[in-house]
Amino acid sequence: MEEFLKMNLYFLVEGKRTETKVYPKWLSVLVPGLEQVDDAFEIINNQYYLFSGGGYPNILDDMVKAIRDINDIMKYDYFVVCLDADDFSIEERISEIKKRIESEGLSLKAQLIIIIQNRCFETWFLGNSKVYTRNPQGEFLEYSKFYDVSENDPELMGKMGDFEESVSKFHEKYLEKMLAERNIRYTKARPYSVCEETYIAQLKRRVRDTNDLNTLKEFFDFCERLNKEMA
């Protein structure tokens, strides 16, 4: 029988602008033995396919379609679903995913890995204490007075009382202001600053040296697990 796979993964991510740019860059650093492919059906050895669900709740419908494709292709070891917690708890998001799979009567022929970005993808990026300005002079001053993400867990940050949008949106704005203090421009469409290897290293140091950013730690731990399995 032809041997098809050593380690193959199917990533389904929530966001279309940020996740599709950042995850491939991160994986190239964290799991350098993996190669990205453009077609889920062209997977061979030590490769991954990444697809965006185009937001929530669309990602739940795409998850069902992805599982059917994975079962048809029969070459995937892992199905990795990455989405924001937003205003829900981690447990609620995980339960929602599992219930949707059960309601469709699907039996996944790969191992399901659920990565919850708590509260959102930008929350993880706030973990780089090195880019946090201790004495902000600009618009970031108000944000830093509200919550110091260099000393406190970004996942536990709420939002300022006069901020009308969601907690996730506040975290995104916080990140933009924090990086702007260092003359670094961040937008969801252009998140390249957080893709740099030095930025990733600071995030790894944060989760290694503290008890902060537990959901990011789960992602890093999963990447280490892949490296060991591929060795």
Backbone as CSV, one residue per row, in Angstrom:
resi,resn,N_x,N_y,N_z,CA_x,CA_y,CA_z,C_x,C_y,C_z
1,MET,0.846,-1.191,0.000,0.000,0.000,0.000,0.886,1.248,0.000
2,GLU,0.492,2.258,-0.759,1.277,3.481,-0.820,1.189,4.236,0.489
3,GLU,2.335,4.719,0.984,2.377,5.455,2.246,2.204,6.935,1.949
4,PHE,1.087,7.513,2.419,0.764,8.878,2.046,1.282,9.919,3.022
5,LEU,1.211,9.632,4.327,1.411,10.724,5.251,2.337,10.377,6.394
6,LYS,3.008,11.388,6.844,3.770,11.294,8.076,3.136,12.224,9.103
7,MET,2.839,13.443,8.683,2.119,14.381,9.534,1.437,15.427,8.656
8,ASN,0.120,15.399,8.606,-0.639,16.352,7.811,-1.739,16.982,8.653
9,LEU,-1.959,18.271,8.436,-2.936,19.004,9.233,-3.840,19.851,8.352
10,TYR,-5.077,19.952,8.785,-6.054,20.829,8.149,-6.404,21.906,9.179
11,PHE,-6.045,23.168,8.875,-6.357,24.285,9.765,-7.585,25.028,9.250
12,LEU,-8.556,25.207,10.117,-9.703,26.062,9.815,-9.652,27.224,10.796
13,VAL,-9.436,28.438,10.280,-9.310,29.614,11.137,-10.508,30.531,10.934
14,GLU,-10.775,31.343,11.936,-11.973,32.188,11.876,-11.805,33.386,10.963
15,GLY,-10.739,34.150,11.168,-10.571,35.399,10.436,-9.965,35.210,9.064
16,LYS,-10.314,36.103,8.159,-9.815,36.006,6.789,-8.609,36.921,6.563
17,ARG,-8.581,38.083,7.240,-7.515,39.047,6.985,-6.266,38.759,7.812
18,THR,-6.438,38.493,9.097,-5.290,38.372,9.994,-4.773,36.943,10.091
19,GLU,-5.650,36.007,10.414,-5.216,34.630,10.651,-4.551,34.001,9.433
20,THR,-5.064,34.291,8.249,-4.491,33.680,7.042,-3.092,34.205,6.732
21,LYS,-2.736,35.343,7.327,-1.387,35.886,7.158,-0.473,35.456,8.296
22,VAL,-0.988,35.489,9.526,-0.143,35.249,10.696,0.146,33.774,10.924
23,TYR,-0.863,32.930,10.869,-0.636,31.512,11.165,0.421,30.878,10.255
24,PRO,0.390,31.106,8.948,1.459,30.521,8.115,2.850,31.015,8.494
25,LYS,2.963,32.305,8.817,4.261,32.850,9.221,4.706,32.226,10.539
26,TRP,3.794,32.127,11.484,4.118,31.529,12.776,4.513,30.067,12.624
27,LEU,3.755,29.336,11.823,4.050,27.909,11.647,5.406,27.695,10.983
28,SER,5.798,28.601,10.111,7.104,28.465,9.455,8.241,28.580,10.465
29,VAL,7.978,29.274,11.575,8.969,29.433,12.632,8.825,28.340,13.688
30,LEU,7.588,28.074,14.089,7.333,27.155,15.198,7.402,25.687,14.784
31,VAL,6.985,25.385,13.548,7.039,24.007,13.040,7.644,24.055,11.634
32,PRO,8.935,24.323,11.541,9.560,24.543,10.230,9.512,23.341,9.295
33,GLY,9.232,22.158,9.823,9.161,20.971,8.980,7.872,20.838,8.206
34,LEU,6.903,21.731,8.482,5.618,21.688,7.779,5.623,22.614,6.568
35,GLU,4.969,22.164,5.514,4.845,22.962,4.288,3.370,23.214,4.004
36,GLN,3.043,24.436,3.614,1.664,24.778,3.299,1.330,24.400,1.862
37,VAL,0.106,23.889,1.663,-0.385,23.589,0.313,-1.630,24.429,0.051
38,ASP,-1.916,24.663,-1.210,-3.035,25.516,-1.593,-4.331,24.755,-1.827
39,ASP,-4.239,23.438,-1.914,-5.403,22.607,-2.203,-5.458,21.473,-1.188
40,ALA,-6.567,21.366,-0.481,-6.703,20.339,0.560,-6.531,18.937,0.006
41,PHE,-6.852,18.746,-1.260,-6.792,17.414,-1.860,-5.398,17.062,-2.379
42,GLU,-4.468,18.025,-2.330,-3.111,17.777,-2.824,-2.119,17.466,-1.702
43,ILE,-2.622,17.234,-0.510,-1.761,16.976,0.645,-0.983,15.679,0.455
44,ILE,0.301,15.672,0.881,1.118,14.456,0.752,1.774,14.129,2.089
45,ASN,2.962,14.695,2.349,3.704,14.391,3.572,4.131,15.663,4.286
46,ASN,3.931,15.703,5.602,4.382,16.826,6.422,3.920,18.167,5.857
47,GLN,2.634,18.258,5.605,2.063,19.459,5.011,0.792,19.863,5.762
48,TYR,0.373,21.090,5.488,-0.897,21.544,6.070,-1.653,22.401,5.068
49,TYR,-2.956,22.349,5.199,-3.843,23.192,4.409,-4.532,24.129,5.385
50,LEU,-4.639,25.402,5.030,-5.271,26.388,5.904,-6.379,27.096,5.155
51,PHE,-7.550,27.134,5.794,-8.728,27.736,5.167,-9.414,28.646,6.182
52,SER,-9.910,29.782,5.714,-10.614,30.716,6.584,-12.119,30.521,6.494
53,GLY,-12.739,30.485,7.670,-14.191,30.382,7.718,-14.878,31.704,7.468
54,GLY,-14.098,32.781,7.330,-14.688,34.078,7.011,-15.505,34.671,8.132
55,GLY,-15.118,34.377,9.377,-15.814,34.958,10.519,-16.752,33.989,11.209
56,TYR,-17.315,34.472,12.313,-18.270,33.688,13.099,-19.675,34.240,12.828
57,PRO,-20.701,33.397,12.648,-20.748,31.936,12.820,-20.472,31.123,11.547
58,ASN,-20.034,31.775,10.463,-19.782,31.046,9.212,-18.799,29.895,9.398
59,ILE,-17.859,30.076,10.328,-16.847,29.050,10.531,-17.465,27.713,10.938
60,LEU,-18.624,27.730,11.584,-19.265,26.484,12.009,-19.774,25.700,10.802
61,ASP,-20.313,26.405,9.814,-20.756,25.729,8.590,-19.562,25.187,7.812
62,ASP,-18.507,25.982,7.744,-17.304,25.529,7.033,-16.631,24.371,7.760
63,MET,-16.786,24.322,9.069,-16.235,23.209,9.838,-16.871,21.894,9.415
64,VAL,-18.161,21.915,9.215,-18.874,20.713,8.779,-18.386,20.271,7.403
65,LYS,-18.255,21.227,6.481,-17.761,20.916,5.135,-16.327,20.381,5.200
66,ALA,-15.502,20.981,6.059,-14.105,20.560,6.184,-14.019,19.118,6.681
67,ILE,-14.837,18.770,7.644,-14.822,17.405,8.181,-15.184,16.400,7.096
68,ARG,-16.151,16.733,6.278,-16.537,15.831,5.185,-15.398,15.666,4.182
69,ASP,-14.691,16.786,3.908,-13.531,16.702,3.006,-12.417,15.857,3.621
70,ILE,-12.148,16.081,4.892,-11.101,15.324,5.587,-11.398,13.833,5.553
71,ASN,-12.647,13.498,5.790,-13.045,12.080,5.774,-12.934,11.472,4.380
72,ASP,-13.175,12.278,3.362,-13.060,11.783,1.981,-11.591,11.627,1.574
73,ILE,-10.760,12.578,1.986,-9.352,12.587,1.572,-8.549,11.503,2.283
74,MET,-8.828,11.298,3.573,-8.188,10.230,4.347,-6.666,10.363,4.424
75,LYS,-6.163,11.600,4.475,-4.720,11.805,4.577,-4.335,12.733,5.728
76,TYR,-5.300,13.128,6.535,-5.032,14.103,7.587,-4.944,13.437,8.957
77,ASP,-3.951,13.888,9.731,-3.798,13.425,11.104,-4.564,14.313,12.083
78,TYR,-4.554,15.624,11.805,-5.176,16.586,12.717,-6.107,17.535,11.964
79,PHE,-7.214,17.847,12.627,-8.095,18.923,12.172,-8.052,19.985,13.265
80,VAL,-7.468,21.146,12.947,-7.240,22.201,13.934,-8.197,23.359,13.668
81,VAL,-9.081,23.614,14.613,-10.061,24.694,14.496,-9.636,25.835,15.419
82,CYS,-9.432,27.020,14.845,-8.965,28.180,15.606,-10.011,29.295,15.526
83,LEU,-10.510,29.719,16.673,-11.480,30.802,16.663,-11.429,31.601,17.958
84,ASP,-11.997,32.816,17.911,-12.010,33.711,19.063,-13.055,33.269,20.083
85,ALA,-12.749,33.528,21.348,-13.754,33.333,22.392,-14.742,34.490,22.365
86,ASP,-14.256,35.688,22.038,-15.069,36.909,22.074,-15.670,37.072,23.468
87,ASP,-16.984,37.222,23.547,-17.632,37.441,24.846,-18.116,36.149,25.486
88,PHE,-17.704,35.012,24.934,-18.073,33.712,25.492,-16.895,33.144,26.275
89,SER,-17.164,32.147,27.100,-16.080,31.478,27.804,-15.422,30.471,26.873
90,ILE,-14.223,30.046,27.226,-13.525,29.034,26.444,-14.350,27.760,26.383
91,GLU,-14.903,27.379,27.530,-15.700,26.151,27.611,-16.936,26.215,26.723
92,GLU,-17.571,27.384,26.663,-18.763,27.547,25.826,-18.418,27.385,24.347
93,ARG,-17.296,27.954,23.935,-16.883,27.835,22.532,-16.580,26.377,22.173
94,ILE,-15.847,25.683,23.038,-15.503,24.284,22.777,-16.758,23.430,22.717
95,SER,-17.669,23.669,23.656,-18.924,22.908,23.688,-19.748,23.143,22.422
96,GLU,-19.766,24.389,21.952,-20.514,24.729,20.742,-19.990,23.957,19.532
97,ILE,-18.676,23.878,19.418,-18.062,23.161,18.297,-18.405,21.680,18.347
98,LYS,-18.237,21.086,19.514,-18.491,19.649,19.656,-19.963,19.309,19.439
99,LYS,-20.849,20.161,19.927,-22.285,19.922,19.741,-22.671,20.023,18.275
100,ARG,-22.064,20.948,17.548,-22.381,21.094,16.121,-21.943,19.840,15.361
101,ILE,-20.770,19.321,15.690,-20.292,18.105,15.033,-21.224,16.932,15.335
102,GLU,-21.639,16.827,16.589,-22.543,15.740,16.993,-23.896,15.874,16.311
103,SER,-24.395,17.107,16.205,-25.716,17.326,15.601,-25.740,16.952,14.127
104,GLU,-24.566,17.008,13.474,-24.465,16.638,12.057,-24.241,15.143,11.886
105,GLY,-24.060,14.443,13.002,-23.831,12.997,12.946,-22.516,12.627,12.290
106,LEU,-21.497,13.484,12.476,-20.207,13.271,11.825,-19.229,12.530,12.725
107,SER,-18.456,11.655,12.139,-17.366,10.970,12.836,-16.071,11.359,12.146
108,LEU,-15.313,12.211,12.772,-14.102,12.767,12.169,-12.986,11.734,12.106
109,LYS,-12.421,11.554,10.913,-11.328,10.596,10.718,-9.972,11.295,10.830
110,ALA,-9.826,12.059,11.894,-8.590,12.760,12.248,-8.766,13.215,13.689
111,GLN,-7.697,13.660,14.300,-7.791,14.127,15.684,-8.180,15.596,15.704
112,LEU,-9.228,15.917,16.452,-9.706,17.296,16.547,-8.898,18.068,17.591
113,ILE,-8.356,19.211,17.184,-7.662,20.126,18.088,-8.390,21.468,18.018
114,ILE,-8.871,21.938,19.154,-9.588,23.215,19.204,-8.704,24.243,19.887
115,ILE,-8.364,25.300,19.152,-7.554,26.388,19.683,-8.455,27.612,19.845
116,ILE,-8.672,28.011,21.095,-9.503,29.182,21.360,-8.598,30.381,21.604
117,GLN,-8.795,31.435,20.841,-8.053,32.684,21.009,-8.835,33.551,21.995
118,ASN,-8.365,33.611,23.219,-9.107,34.266,24.293,-8.482,35.626,24.626
119,ARG,-9.139,36.747,24.358,-10.466,36.902,23.802,-10.497,36.871,22.271
120,CYS,-9.383,37.264,21.693,-9.289,37.275,20.240,-7.825,37.102,19.852
121,PHE,-7.554,37.065,18.570,-6.182,36.870,18.090,-5.276,37.994,18.597
122,GLU,-5.786,39.234,18.584,-4.990,40.376,19.039,-4.628,40.277,20.518
123,THR,-5.453,39.607,21.296,-5.144,39.429,22.719,-3.802,38.731,22.884
124,TRP,-3.559,37.724,22.059,-2.276,37.017,22.110,-1.118,37.969,21.819
125,PHE,-1.291,38.837,20.833,-0.209,39.728,20.422,0.156,40.733,21.513
126,LEU,-0.764,40.973,22.444,-0.515,41.896,23.546,0.499,41.343,24.545
127,GLY,0.868,40.073,24.382,1.770,39.440,25.325,3.236,39.805,25.158
128,ASN,3.569,40.590,24.155,4.960,40.992,23.945,5.277,42.183,24.845
129,SER,5.825,41.911,26.017,6.104,42.973,26.994,7.210,43.914,26.535
130,LYS,8.053,43.447,25.623,9.187,44.255,25.178,8.737,45.488,24.391
131,VAL,7.599,45.401,23.718,7.132,46.554,22.937,6.189,47.450,23.746
132,TYR,5.942,47.072,24.992,5.089,47.886,25.858,5.886,49.086,26.361
133,THR,5.385,50.290,26.107,6.060,51.516,26.534,5.732,51.822,27.991
134,ARG,6.753,51.968,28.815,6.543,52.215,30.250,6.054,53.633,30.531
135,ASN,6.464,54.568,29.691,6.055,55.966,29.888,5.425,56.517,28.613
136,PRO,4.227,56.067,28.292,3.592,56.498,27.034,3.271,57.991,27.049
137,GLN,3.422,58.614,25.894,3.153,60.036,25.764,1.952,60.306,24.857
138,GLY,1.593,59.338,24.046,0.536,59.544,23.065,-0.813,59.006,23.516
139,GLU,-1.602,58.561,22.548,-2.953,58.092,22.815,-2.968,56.825,23.674
140,PHE,-1.826,56.120,23.715,-1.777,54.882,24.483,-1.824,55.124,25.993
141,LEU,-1.558,56.344,26.433,-1.521,56.651,27.863,-2.801,56.233,28.577
142,GLU,-3.935,56.573,27.991,-5.219,56.238,28.603,-5.417,54.729,28.708
143,TYR,-4.984,54.025,27.676,-5.133,52.572,27.657,-4.238,51.922,28.711
144,SER,-3.002,52.402,28.822,-2.063,51.809,29.778,-2.492,52.068,31.211
145,LYS,-3.125,53.203,31.461,-3.642,53.495,32.797,-4.795,52.565,33.154
146,PHE,-5.575,52.210,32.128,-6.710,51.311,32.367,-6.235,49.907,32.721
147,TYR,-5.213,49.412,31.979,-4.745,48.035,32.201,-3.338,47.893,31.652
148,ASP,-2.453,47.371,32.461,-1.058,47.175,32.055,-0.885,45.727,31.609
149,VAL,-0.851,45.493,30.283,-0.754,44.122,29.775,0.651,43.547,29.911
150,SER,1.619,44.385,30.256,2.971,43.859,30.465,3.104,43.193,31.830
151,GLU,2.249,43.592,32.766,2.286,43.041,34.122,1.112,42.120,34.409
152,ASN,0.022,42.307,33.698,-1.202,41.539,33.939,-1.597,40.748,32.692
153,ASP,-2.288,39.650,32.921,-2.660,38.737,31.837,-3.585,39.426,30.831
154,PRO,-3.172,39.540,29.562,-4.041,40.152,28.552,-5.389,39.450,28.411
155,GLU,-5.422,38.142,28.656,-6.681,37.410,28.517,-7.715,37.837,29.552
156,LEU,-7.269,38.473,30.632,-8.186,38.897,31.691,-8.610,40.349,31.556
157,MET,-8.114,41.039,30.541,-8.456,42.448,30.355,-9.865,42.597,29.798
158,GLY,-10.631,43.493,30.402,-11.962,43.819,29.887,-11.863,44.984,28.911
159,LYS,-12.744,45.959,29.084,-12.697,47.155,28.236,-13.058,48.366,29.068
160,MET,-12.600,49.523,28.605,-12.918,50.771,29.295,-14.415,51.037,29.214
161,GLY,-14.944,51.637,30.261,-16.386,51.812,30.379,-17.050,52.565,29.249
162,ASP,-16.333,53.516,28.629,-16.939,54.309,27.560,-16.716,53.713,26.176
163,PHE,-16.108,52.520,26.129,-15.863,51.868,24.840,-17.115,51.090,24.448
164,GLU,-17.736,51.467,23.332,-19.048,50.946,22.975,-19.021,49.593,22.281
165,GLU,-17.877,49.213,21.692,-17.815,47.946,20.966,-17.411,46.804,21.896
166,SER,-17.186,45.631,21.334,-16.920,44.429,22.114,-15.544,44.466,22.784
167,VAL,-15.328,43.551,23.714,-14.035,43.409,24.369,-12.958,43.101,23.329
168,SER,-13.285,42.232,22.362,-12.320,41.886,21.321,-11.893,43.115,20.524
169,LYS,-12.838,43.981,20.213,-12.523,45.209,19.480,-11.639,46.129,20.323
170,PHE,-11.903,46.126,21.635,-11.068,46.944,22.517,-9.636,46.421,22.543
171,HIS,-9.480,45.115,22.588,-8.140,44.525,22.574,-7.414,44.871,21.276
172,GLU,-8.154,44.880,20.182,-7.557,45.256,18.891,-7.082,46.703,18.915
173,LYS,-7.919,47.599,19.454,-7.546,49.012,19.543,-6.372,49.208,20.490
174,TYR,-6.379,48.473,21.597,-5.280,48.546,22.555,-3.965,48.182,21.873
175,LEU,-3.986,47.107,21.099,-2.784,46.669,20.396,-2.303,47.726,19.415
176,GLU,-3.225,48.299,18.655,-2.863,49.336,17.686,-2.172,50.507,18.381
177,LYS,-2.742,50.948,19.517,-2.176,52.083,20.240,-0.838,51.720,20.881
178,MET,-0.740,50.500,21.417,0.490,50.059,22.060,1.642,50.016,21.074
179,LEU,1.405,49.453,19.904,2.454,49.348,18.898,2.774,50.708,18.269
180,ALA,1.766,51.559,18.174,1.988,52.893,17.602,2.984,53.689,18.437
181,GLU,3.025,53.431,19.752,3.995,54.095,20.624,5.432,53.760,20.208
182,ARG,5.591,52.620,19.557,6.907,52.187,19.067,7.049,52.448,17.567
183,ASN,6.137,53.260,17.041,6.130,53.572,15.603,5.949,52.314,14.751
184,ILE,5.175,51.371,15.279,4.845,50.142,14.557,3.369,50.207,14.175
185,ARG,3.105,50.048,12.903,1.718,50.111,12.434,1.124,48.713,12.390
186,TYR,-0.006,48.549,13.049,-0.710,47.269,13.017,-2.144,47.493,12.566
187,THR,-2.584,46.702,11.601,-3.998,46.610,11.247,-4.294,45.149,10.983
188,LYS,-5.557,44.791,10.990,-5.913,43.394,10.738,-5.507,42.970,9.333
189,ALA,-5.513,43.921,8.407,-5.121,43.608,7.028,-3.607,43.580,6.857
190,ARG,-2.879,44.265,7.764,-1.416,44.326,7.685,-0.821,44.028,9.072
191,PRO,-0.842,42.754,9.457,-0.373,42.384,10.791,1.083,41.916,10.822
192,TYR,1.866,42.388,9.860,3.184,41.784,9.625,4.156,41.939,10.790
193,SER,3.985,42.968,11.607,4.909,43.168,12.726,4.863,42.006,13.713
194,VAL,3.697,41.396,13.896,3.572,40.301,14.864,4.014,38.965,14.268
195,CYS,4.380,38.976,12.995,4.843,37.759,12.312,6.353,37.572,12.430
196,GLU,7.040,38.599,12.901,8.497,38.529,12.960,8.952,37.516,14.012
197,GLU,10.051,36.859,13.720,10.556,35.820,14.623,10.880,36.374,16.005
198,THR,11.365,37.601,16.068,11.678,38.216,17.358,10.406,38.453,18.173
199,TYR,9.315,38.777,17.502,8.037,39.001,18.186,7.524,37.673,18.755
200,ILE,7.607,36.626,17.949,7.179,35.300,18.393,7.999,34.855,19.598
201,ALA,9.301,35.131,19.568,10.184,34.739,20.668,9.775,35.404,21.976
202,GLN,9.355,36.666,21.903,8.910,37.363,23.107,7.603,36.775,23.651
203,LEU,6.724,36.362,22.762,5.479,35.724,23.195,5.767,34.375,23.854
204,LYS,6.701,33.627,23.279,7.091,32.342,23.862,7.707,32.546,25.245
205,ARG,8.503,33.591,25.392,9.108,33.890,26.687,8.029,34.237,27.714
206,ARG,7.024,34.985,27.291,5.951,35.394,28.210,5.203,34.179,28.765
207,VAL,4.846,33.253,27.894,4.084,32.091,28.373,4.971,31.118,29.139
208,ARG,6.273,31.158,28.857,7.212,30.291,29.586,7.462,30.803,30.997
209,ASP,7.567,32.133,31.143,7.977,32.723,32.414,6.821,33.137,33.315
210,THR,5.589,33.093,32.809,4.431,33.519,33.602,3.305,32.494,33.451
211,ASN,2.225,32.758,34.134,1.015,31.948,33.986,-0.003,32.640,33.093
212,ASP,0.450,33.613,32.310,-0.433,34.390,31.444,-0.668,33.687,30.109
213,LEU,-1.720,34.134,29.432,-2.018,33.719,28.061,-2.053,32.193,27.913
214,ASN,-2.920,31.577,28.685,-3.001,30.110,28.684,-3.431,29.537,27.350
215,THR,-4.288,30.234,26.609,-4.716,29.687,25.317,-3.592,29.780,24.285
216,LEU,-2.773,30.815,24.379,-1.608,30.905,23.502,-0.613,29.803,23.854
217,LYS,-0.458,29.531,25.137,0.428,28.464,25.574,-0.017,27.120,24.987
218,GLU,-1.329,26.901,24.933,-1.847,25.659,24.354,-1.440,25.538,22.890
219,PHE,-1.474,26.654,22.172,-1.060,26.613,20.769,0.430,26.319,20.644
220,PHE,1.243,27.004,21.439,2.686,26.752,21.412,3.006,25.307,21.796
221,ASP,2.310,24.795,22.805,2.526,23.405,23.237,2.155,22.427,22.122
222,PHE,1.098,22.736,21.394,0.690,21.879,20.281,1.765,21.872,19.196
223,CYS,2.349,23.030,18.932,3.426,23.101,17.932,4.633,22.279,18.360
224,GLU,4.949,22.325,19.646,6.061,21.507,20.154,5.752,20.023,20.025
225,ARG,4.526,19.693,20.267,4.089,18.294,20.112,4.267,17.827,18.669
226,LEU,3.933,18.688,17.721,4.105,18.343,16.307,5.565,18.121,15.962
227,ASN,6.423,19.007,16.477,7.861,18.850,16.214,8.377,17.513,16.717
228,LYS,7.931,17.100,17.886,8.361,15.828,18.449,7.839,14.651,17.636
229,GLU,6.594,14.756,17.190,5.992,13.677,16.415,6.630,13.544,15.031
230,MET,7.151,14.652,14.527,7.754,14.645,13.205,9.248,14.298,13.242
231,ALA,9.819,14.299,14.443,11.260,14.050,14.568,11.612,12.614,14.192
